Amino acid sequence: MKITFLGATGTVTGSKYLVESGARRILVDCGLFQGYKQLRLRNWKPLPIDARSIDAVLLTHAHIDHSGYLPILVRQGFAGKAYCTHASADLLRIMLPDSGHLQEEEARLANRHGYSKHRPALPLYDVAESLRALESLVPVDFETDLDLGAQVRCRFTPAGHILGAAMIRLETPKGSVLFSGDVGRPNDPIMLPPGVTAAADALVVESTYGDRRHPAVDAQAELADAINAAAARGGVIVVPAFAVGRAQTILWLVSRLKAQRAIPDIPVFLNSPMATNVTQIYGRHLGEHRLTLEQCASMSTAASYVNSAEDSKALNLRHGPLMIVSASGMATGGRVLHHLEAFAPDPRNMILLTGFQSGGTRGASLAAGDPTIKIHGRLVPVRAEVRQLTSASAHADGDELLDWLRRLQWAPRRVFVTHGEPPAADRLRQRVQTELRWAAEVPDYLETVEPLERGIP
């Protein structure tokens, strides 16, 4: 068995792992790189392997940094099946066409305003290619063995994190390997804790927050404090939120806060057609999260939905207090950029960051306190208050990852720490080695390993 790390090394994006077992080639995750330009440029380069040689794709979950490269893979000749959970398939039917639309929109704006070096600027892929990629999806059940041929089997186990998220265990004639995907938190407001899975001979584990401990702060109270502070000065609260997972958490908390009269009854707008559609999906997958059908309905009615571009533009003419929740979570694209452009210059307003901000993104610049951010080719002053919710993460922190690892039935021969920026990945590696006494290492981009050999002590 061999594993080649085609992404999620030195970064939290671009997750792709090629597993070779005998004549079978299986790609676990198929994500886009995000953040720094040198990472994003990898999306435009040909995959360093022949896409036609891949027999199957296994997707841990629907976030674009784990799934958004699939339209390109299909364009390059992949003709196999892409397996994922039923909820992930439902999400991807919304998310991939939306991703294609955003790519088209970014190219259109670049051509209109002339801020691209390319003439003309082209989308990475378009909606038609996204729809073509959806034809490859095959939904599978949790905790059911799937035969991939040549004595290779896999099983999806709930990982928490977002709806449909899974860890994937591959069993081959030579041994087994477990991919953690993104590991959720034990006390997430909406998602259930990560499930218990069988151990494996090798383990590939994420490390997004591998060097941190989430503060013991109540998410609902922290959100209430932010809303009340901005509302008291008549400000507009702009919330860049991942359309899958984080937007729903914010809406659920807002609905509870309003019911408890812990915040004023200010207008709340969900300005993301994708997030709007995603929110409706939770009611179809009861039992995979903590909410009842009634609570799903309450979450769905916590905000007014903004669908048309005209209504989105009209929001920028409104005055506070009000709250706008809009994708994307790291402010890399979408309608939230127009809201940041309109409201960031006013000190009465607030920009509320709700999740991990990958290096090189506008969200990371905002979190770092940069006085300006670049939007659509021009610098926008940031005078609004910038806050970051420390309690809203959907990723396990370092302690929670170690607790999850301790629940495995036996120690893997080797642990590969990925999906983390260098300090986070290396810190988790150190903790795995010192606290669990397991062989652990941080792989490099494009490195190929034989994971069942003796690991680095």
Backbone torsions as a table, in degrees:
resi	resn	phi	psi	omega
1	MET	NA	141.0	176.1
2	LYS	-131.6	147.9	172.0
3	ILE	-125.4	129.1	173.5
4	THR	-113.1	128.0	-175.7
5	PHE	-90.8	99.5	-176.4
6	LEU	-92.8	2.1	179.4
7	GLY	-177.2	179.3	179.0
8	ALA	57.4	32.5	172.7
9	THR	-119.0	123.9	-175.6
10	GLY	75.2	5.5	-177.5
11	THR	-157.5	163.9	177.8
12	VAL	-96.0	10.2	-175.4
13	THR	-124.5	173.6	175.2
14	GLY	72.0	30.4	-175.3
15	SER	-59.2	119.8	175.5
16	LYS	-157.0	125.0	178.3
17	TYR	-131.8	119.4	177.9
18	LEU	-91.9	121.2	177.4
19	VAL	-108.5	125.7	177.8
20	GLU	-115.6	122.9	178.1
21	SER	-133.3	108.6	-173.3
22	GLY	61.3	-125.3	-179.6
23	ALA	-92.1	-2.3	-176.5
24	ARG	-88.2	137.3	175.4
25	ARG	-123.5	119.1	-175.0
26	ILE	-125.5	130.6	178.2
27	LEU	-102.2	117.1	175.7
28	VAL	-94.4	115.4	-174.2
29	ASP	70.6	153.3	-172.8
30	CYS	-151.6	65.1	-168.5
31	GLY	-101.2	159.9	175.2
32	LEU	-85.0	146.4	169.1
33	PHE	-78.7	142.9	178.0
34	GLN	-135.5	164.8	175.3
35	GLY	100.4	-125.7	-175.3
36	TYR	-58.1	147.1	-175.8
37	LYS	-59.3	-39.2	-178.5
38	GLN	-64.5	-25.0	173.7
39	LEU	-77.5	-45.7	-178.4
40	ARG	-62.3	-30.5	178.9
41	LEU	-64.1	-24.1	177.5
42	ARG	-63.1	-28.4	179.0
43	ASN	-63.0	-26.4	-176.4
44	TRP	-89.8	-14.9	-178.7
45	LYS	-86.4	150.5	176.7
46	PRO	-59.2	142.4	174.8
47	LEU	-57.6	137.1	-175.9
48	PRO	-70.2	7.5	172.0
49	ILE	-130.2	162.4	179.4
50	ASP	-76.3	115.0	-178.5
51	ALA	-59.4	-29.0	-179.4
52	ARG	-68.5	-18.0	-178.3
53	SER	-86.6	-6.8	-178.4
54	ILE	-82.2	127.7	-177.0
55	ASP	-83.8	-34.5	-177.4
56	ALA	-157.2	154.6	172.8
57	VAL	-117.2	137.2	175.3
58	LEU	-118.6	122.8	-176.6
59	LEU	-106.9	123.2	178.7
60	THR	-69.0	-39.3	177.4
61	HIS	-164.2	-178.6	-165.5
62	ALA	-92.5	-7.3	179.4
63	HIS	-56.4	144.0	-170.6
64	ILE	-63.5	-28.6	177.3
65	ASP	-73.9	-1.0	174.3
66	HIS	-119.8	-13.5	-173.9
67	SER	-134.0	-16.2	-166.6
68	GLY	-73.6	-5.7	177.0
69	TYR	-88.3	-7.4	-174.5
70	LEU	-57.1	-42.1	177.6
71	PRO	-59.9	-34.5	178.5
72	ILE	-71.0	-40.7	179.2
73	LEU	-60.0	-42.1	178.7
74	VAL	-66.4	-41.2	177.0
75	ARG	-59.4	-36.1	-178.4
76	GLN	-78.9	-2.7	172.9
77	GLY	118.6	1.3	176.8
78	PHE	-63.8	127.7	-176.7
79	ALA	-125.1	11.2	-179.0
80	GLY	-88.2	-162.1	179.9
81	LYS	-103.8	147.6	175.7
82	ALA	-112.2	111.6	-175.2
83	TYR	-94.9	139.3	177.4
84	CYS	-158.3	172.3	178.0
85	THR	-72.6	166.0	-178.0
86	HIS	-62.0	-43.3	-179.9
87	ALA	-65.7	-39.3	177.3
88	SER	-62.3	-40.0	178.1
89	ALA	-62.4	-42.1	177.6
90	ASP	-60.2	-42.1	179.9
91	LEU	-67.7	-42.5	-177.3
92	LEU	-65.4	-30.0	177.3
93	ARG	-65.2	-19.3	173.5
94	ILE	-95.5	-44.7	-167.6
95	MET	-74.9	-40.4	-177.4
96	LEU	-68.0	-45.5	174.8
97	PRO	-61.8	-36.0	177.5
98	ASP	-64.5	-39.9	177.4
99	SER	-62.0	-43.0	177.3
100	GLY	-62.2	-40.0	178.1
101	HIS	-63.2	-42.3	179.2
102	LEU	-63.7	-38.1	177.3
103	GLN	-63.1	-43.0	178.4
104	GLU	-64.3	-42.0	-177.8
105	GLU	-65.8	-40.8	178.9
106	GLU	-62.7	-41.3	177.7
107	ALA	-65.6	-39.2	179.5
108	ARG	-63.1	-45.1	-179.8
109	LEU	-66.5	-39.4	179.0
110	ALA	-62.0	-39.8	179.4
111	ASN	-71.2	-37.3	-179.7
112	ARG	-67.5	-43.2	-174.0
113	HIS	-97.7	-6.5	174.2
114	GLY	68.7	29.9	-179.2
115	TYR	-99.5	9.2	173.8
116	SER	-101.6	147.1	176.3
117	LYS	-76.2	-14.6	-176.8
118	HIS	-93.2	140.7	-179.5
119	ARG	-128.7	104.1	-4.6
120	PRO	-85.6	161.4	170.7
121	ALA	-70.7	136.8	-178.4
122	LEU	-117.2	150.7	175.8
123	PRO	-72.8	151.0	174.7
124	LEU	-59.3	-41.6	168.9
125	TYR	-158.7	168.6	-175.1
126	ASP	-119.0	-178.8	-176.8
127	VAL	-63.0	-40.8	-179.0
128	ALA	-60.1	-40.8	178.5
129	GLU	-68.6	-33.7	176.2
130	SER	-64.2	-43.4	179.6
131	LEU	-64.7	-35.9	177.2
132	ARG	-64.9	-38.9	180.0
133	ALA	-65.4	-33.3	-179.7
134	LEU	-62.3	-24.9	179.7
135	GLU	-64.9	-19.2	-178.7
136	SER	-85.5	-10.6	-174.5
137	LEU	-69.5	136.8	173.2
138	VAL	-130.4	108.9	179.5
139	PRO	-72.6	141.7	179.1
140	VAL	-131.9	158.3	179.1
141	ASP	-80.8	151.6	167.4
142	PHE	-63.8	151.1	172.2
143	GLU	54.8	39.1	176.3
144	THR	-131.0	130.5	-180.0
145	ASP	-70.7	133.1	179.4
146	LEU	-116.6	124.4	-179.4
147	ASP	-85.5	118.3	179.6
148	LEU	-100.2	5.1	-179.9
149	GLY	89.7	159.2	178.4
150	ALA	55.2	38.0	178.0
151	GLN	61.9	27.3	175.1
152	VAL	-107.4	126.5	179.6
153	ARG	-128.0	157.4	176.3
154	CYS	-140.6	161.8	179.3
155	ARG	-143.4	135.7	178.1
156	PHE	-100.2	128.1	178.7
157	THR	-122.8	137.8	-178.1
158	PRO	-55.3	135.5	-178.5
159	ALA	-112.2	1.2	-172.2
160	GLY	71.9	-135.7	174.1
161	HIS	66.2	-77.5	174.6
162	ILE	-139.2	172.3	178.9
163	LEU	-57.1	129.1	177.1
164	GLY	85.1	-7.9	-175.5
165	ALA	-65.5	142.3	-176.1
166	ALA	-139.9	152.8	161.2
167	MET	-96.7	147.7	-172.6
168	ILE	-122.8	126.0	177.5
169	ARG	-109.3	122.1	177.9
170	LEU	-103.0	129.9	177.5
171	GLU	-113.8	123.7	-180.0
172	THR	-123.7	168.8	178.4
173	PRO	-59.1	-23.4	-177.0
174	LYS	-95.2	-12.8	-177.5
175	GLY	149.5	-169.0	-172.2
176	SER	-128.1	155.4	176.5
177	VAL	-141.1	136.8	-178.9
178	LEU	-112.9	127.3	175.2
179	PHE	-104.9	121.6	-175.0
180	SER	-71.2	-23.3	-166.1
181	GLY	60.5	-151.7	174.3
182	ASP	-94.4	122.3	-174.3
183	VAL	-88.5	126.6	179.8
184	GLY	-78.3	-178.0	-176.1
185	ARG	-101.3	152.3	-177.6
186	PRO	-69.7	-24.7	-175.5
187	ASN	-124.1	39.0	177.6
188	ASP	-62.3	142.3	-179.1
189	PRO	-61.4	-27.7	-176.2
190	ILE	-117.0	-47.8	-172.6
191	MET	-83.0	147.5	174.0
192	LEU	-71.5	159.7	179.3
193	PRO	-67.0	161.1	177.7
194	PRO	-56.7	143.4	-179.7
195	GLY	-77.4	174.5	177.7
196	VAL	-97.2	127.8	-179.2
197	THR	-122.9	158.7	174.8
198	ALA	-64.8	149.0	177.1
199	ALA	-70.4	173.5	-179.2
200	ALA	-144.2	164.9	179.7
201	ASP	-69.0	-31.3	177.6
202	ALA	-134.2	152.9	-176.2
203	LEU	-135.5	132.1	171.6
204	VAL	-112.3	115.2	-171.7
205	VAL	-122.6	140.4	177.8
206	GLU	-74.1	162.0	-177.6
207	SER	-146.8	32.2	-176.0
208	THR	-49.2	-47.4	178.2
209	TYR	-114.3	36.3	-176.2
210	GLY	-65.2	-18.5	-179.7
211	ASP	-109.5	15.9	-175.6
212	ARG	-135.5	162.2	173.4
213	ARG	-122.8	122.9	178.5
214	HIS	-63.6	133.9	-179.8
215	PRO	-65.1	150.2	179.8
216	ALA	-81.4	68.0	-178.0
217	VAL	-117.8	136.5	178.0
218	ASP	-72.9	123.7	-175.6
219	ALA	-61.9	-39.4	-178.1
220	GLN	-66.1	-42.3	179.7
221	ALA	-67.4	-39.1	-179.9
222	GLU	-65.1	-40.6	178.0
223	LEU	-66.7	-41.2	179.1
224	ALA	-60.4	-41.7	179.9
225	ASP	-61.3	-42.5	-179.8
226	ALA	-65.8	-47.1	-178.2
227	ILE	-62.7	-44.1	-178.5
228	ASN	-64.5	-37.3	-179.5
229	ALA	-64.5	-45.7	-178.8
230	ALA	-72.1	-39.4	-179.0
231	ALA	-64.2	-35.3	-178.2
232	ALA	-62.5	-26.9	179.5
233	ARG	-104.9	12.0	176.9
234	GLY	72.2	28.1	-174.6
235	GLY	-88.4	162.1	172.3
236	VAL	-96.6	129.6	179.1
237	ILE	-101.5	114.3	177.3
238	VAL	-100.2	123.1	-176.4
239	VAL	-116.4	97.7	170.4
240	PRO	-69.4	118.5	-174.2
241	ALA	-137.9	138.3	174.8
242	PHE	-58.7	129.8	-174.0
243	ALA	-64.9	-22.2	178.5
244	VAL	-113.8	112.3	176.5
245	GLY	105.3	-70.5	-172.9
246	ARG	-70.7	-41.0	178.5
247	ALA	-59.6	-41.1	-179.2
248	GLN	-68.6	-37.6	176.9
249	THR	-62.1	-44.4	179.4
250	ILE	-61.7	-44.7	179.9
251	LEU	-63.1	-40.8	179.6
252	TRP	-63.8	-44.1	179.8
253	LEU	-66.4	-40.1	177.6
254	VAL	-61.7	-42.0	-179.6
255	SER	-62.4	-38.5	178.6
256	ARG	-69.6	-42.3	-179.2
257	LEU	-63.7	-40.7	178.8
258	LYS	-67.5	-40.0	179.1
259	ALA	-62.5	-33.6	179.3
260	GLN	-88.1	-1.2	-177.1
261	ARG	55.2	36.4	178.0
262	ALA	-86.4	-12.2	175.4
263	ILE	-135.8	157.4	175.6
264	PRO	-67.5	157.4	-177.1
265	ASP	-82.4	64.4	-179.1
266	ILE	-80.9	154.6	175.9
267	PRO	-63.6	137.7	176.5
268	VAL	-124.7	129.2	-178.5
269	PHE	-119.7	133.7	171.7
270	LEU	-101.8	101.6	-175.6
271	ASN	-103.0	71.4	176.7
272	SER	-161.2	103.9	178.0
273	PRO	-53.9	-36.8	179.5
274	MET	-65.3	-47.8	179.7
275	ALA	-61.9	-35.7	177.1
276	THR	-60.5	-48.2	179.8
277	ASN	-67.0	-38.5	179.8
278	VAL	-62.4	-40.8	-177.5
279	THR	-58.4	-33.7	-179.7
280	GLN	-69.9	-21.3	-174.4
281	ILE	-73.1	-25.6	-175.9
282	TYR	-58.6	-34.9	179.3
283	GLY	-66.9	-19.1	179.7
284	ARG	-82.8	-14.0	-173.2
285	HIS	-127.1	48.5	175.9
286	LEU	-61.9	142.0	-176.6
287	GLY	98.3	-18.8	176.3
288	GLU	-95.7	-1.1	177.8
289	HIS	-147.8	-178.8	-173.2
290	ARG	-85.4	-13.8	-170.0
291	LEU	-84.1	144.9	170.5
292	THR	-83.4	172.6	178.1
293	LEU	-62.5	-37.8	178.6
294	GLU	-65.9	-39.7	178.8
295	GLN	-69.3	-34.6	174.2
296	CYS	-61.3	-39.9	178.7
297	ALA	-66.2	-40.1	178.3
298	SER	-63.3	-42.5	177.4
299	MET	-62.0	-39.4	-176.0
300	SER	-69.8	-24.4	-178.0
301	THR	-102.6	10.4	-178.0
302	ALA	-73.7	-17.1	-176.9
303	ALA	-137.9	158.8	169.8
304	SER	-85.6	132.7	-176.4
305	TYR	-88.0	134.3	178.9
306	VAL	-110.9	116.6	-175.8
307	ASN	-108.2	-44.9	-173.5
308	SER	-82.9	154.0	177.2
309	ALA	-64.4	-33.2	179.9
310	GLU	-65.7	-43.6	178.6
311	ASP	-66.7	-34.2	177.1
312	SER	-63.3	-44.8	178.9
313	LYS	-64.5	-36.0	-178.9
314	ALA	-63.6	-29.7	178.3
315	LEU	-59.3	-33.8	-177.1
316	ASN	-69.3	-10.6	179.1
317	LEU	-98.0	-3.5	-176.3
318	ARG	-85.8	162.0	177.4
319	HIS	-113.4	155.2	-179.5
320	GLY	-79.5	176.1	4.8
321	PRO	-81.9	136.9	173.0
322	LEU	-161.7	167.3	-176.3
323	MET	-129.9	132.9	177.9
324	ILE	-121.3	117.6	175.3
325	VAL	-102.3	122.8	-173.8
326	SER	-150.5	144.4	176.9
327	ALA	-79.2	150.1	16.2
328	SER	-108.2	164.5	-173.2
329	GLY	-65.9	-27.0	178.7
330	MET	-109.1	15.5	177.9
331	ALA	55.9	40.2	-179.9
332	THR	-88.3	-13.9	-179.6
333	GLY	178.7	-175.6	175.7
334	GLY	86.2	-171.6	-173.9
335	ARG	-66.2	-26.0	-177.6
336	VAL	-60.3	-26.4	179.7
337	LEU	-63.5	-38.5	178.8
338	HIS	-66.7	-35.5	178.2
339	HIS	-71.2	-38.5	176.5
340	LEU	-63.6	-41.0	179.1
341	GLU	-60.9	-37.5	-177.1
342	ALA	-80.5	-37.4	-168.5
343	PHE	-110.0	-16.9	-179.4
344	ALA	-61.6	-32.1	-177.2
345	PRO	-72.3	-10.8	-173.6
346	ASP	-101.0	121.6	-177.1
347	PRO	-67.2	-14.3	176.3
348	ARG	-72.6	-21.6	-173.1
349	ASN	-87.2	172.2	-179.3
350	MET	-137.5	137.3	170.0
351	ILE	-107.5	117.9	-173.2
352	LEU	-109.3	106.1	178.9
353	LEU	-85.4	139.0	-169.8
354	THR	-122.9	1.5	-177.1
355	GLY	-156.9	-172.1	-178.6
356	PHE	-63.2	135.8	179.9
357	GLN	-113.2	103.6	-176.2
358	SER	-67.7	142.9	179.4
359	GLY	-53.8	138.1	179.4
360	GLY	90.6	-2.9	178.6
361	THR	-96.6	162.6	175.8
362	ARG	-62.8	-35.2	178.3
363	GLY	-60.5	-40.5	177.6
364	ALA	-65.2	-37.9	177.3
365	SER	-64.0	-42.5	178.0
366	LEU	-63.8	-44.4	-179.8
367	ALA	-62.7	-31.5	-179.3
368	ALA	-81.0	-5.0	178.4
369	GLY	84.0	21.4	178.9
370	ASP	-60.9	137.5	-176.6
371	PRO	-74.1	-15.3	177.5
372	THR	-140.9	155.2	170.7
373	ILE	-131.5	149.1	-178.4
374	LYS	-93.9	122.5	179.8
375	ILE	-132.6	124.9	178.0
376	HIS	51.3	43.0	172.3
377	GLY	84.9	0.6	178.7
378	ARG	-133.1	155.9	-179.1
379	LEU	-84.5	129.3	-179.7
380	VAL	-110.8	125.3	178.6
381	PRO	-68.0	141.4	178.8
382	VAL	-110.7	99.8	176.4
383	ARG	-110.1	-14.1	176.8
384	ALA	-65.3	152.6	174.0
385	GLU	-67.6	134.2	176.9
386	VAL	-110.1	120.9	175.9
387	ARG	-121.1	153.1	177.1
388	GLN	-125.9	120.7	176.8
389	LEU	-68.0	116.4	-176.5
390	THR	-84.3	-11.2	-171.8
391	SER	-108.9	2.7	-170.9
392	ALA	-99.9	6.0	-175.9
393	SER	-65.4	143.4	175.4
394	ALA	-97.4	3.1	178.9
395	HIS	-102.2	138.8	171.5
396	ALA	-60.5	143.4	174.9
397	ASP	-87.2	-174.2	-176.4
398	GLY	-57.8	-46.1	-180.0
399	ASP	-64.1	-43.1	-177.9
400	GLU	-67.7	-34.7	175.2
401	LEU	-64.7	-43.6	178.1
402	LEU	-62.5	-40.5	177.9
403	ASP	-62.4	-39.5	178.2
404	TRP	-66.3	-41.6	179.6
405	LEU	-62.6	-37.1	-179.1
406	ARG	-65.0	-19.7	-179.2
407	ARG	-81.4	-9.0	176.4
408	LEU	-65.4	149.3	-172.7
409	GLN	-70.5	-29.5	177.2
410	TRP	-151.6	166.2	-177.7
411	ALA	-77.3	129.5	174.0
412	PRO	-68.1	155.8	177.2
413	ARG	-66.4	-37.6	-179.1
414	ARG	-142.7	145.2	176.8
415	VAL	-121.3	129.6	177.9
416	PHE	-112.4	118.5	-175.3
417	VAL	-96.1	117.6	-175.2
418	THR	-131.4	-170.9	173.1
419	HIS	49.9	49.6	175.6
420	GLY	-155.8	149.0	172.4
421	GLU	-69.5	155.8	-167.5
422	PRO	-48.3	-45.9	-180.0
423	PRO	-62.5	-39.2	-178.6
424	ALA	-68.9	-44.8	-179.1
425	ALA	-64.3	-43.1	-177.7
426	ASP	-70.0	-35.4	177.9
427	ARG	-65.1	-41.9	178.1
428	LEU	-65.7	-38.7	176.1
429	ARG	-56.5	-46.9	-179.7
430	GLN	-60.3	-42.2	-178.0
431	ARG	-68.4	-38.6	177.8
432	VAL	-62.2	-40.7	-179.0
433	GLN	-70.3	-44.3	-172.7
434	THR	-84.1	-39.0	-175.4
435	GLU	-89.3	-35.1	179.7
436	LEU	-101.6	-17.0	-177.9
437	ARG	59.4	41.2	175.2
438	TRP	-105.3	150.0	175.5
439	ALA	-70.6	121.0	-175.3
440	ALA	-137.6	147.4	179.6
441	GLU	-152.2	159.7	177.7
442	VAL	-108.7	110.3	-176.7
443	PRO	-74.3	160.6	176.8
444	ASP	-96.8	160.9	175.8
445	TYR	-59.8	130.3	-179.4
446	LEU	70.4	7.8	176.9
447	GLU	-70.9	140.6	174.4
448	THR	-112.4	131.0	-179.7
449	VAL	-126.8	156.9	168.2
450	GLU	-105.9	95.8	-164.1
451	PRO	-68.9	-13.6	-178.7
452	LEU	-93.5	0.9	172.0
453	GLU	-77.1	171.9	179.4
454	ARG	-62.1	134.2	-177.4
455	GLY	-84.6	174.7	175.8
456	ILE	-73.4	125.5	-177.6
457	PRO	-70.1	NA	NA
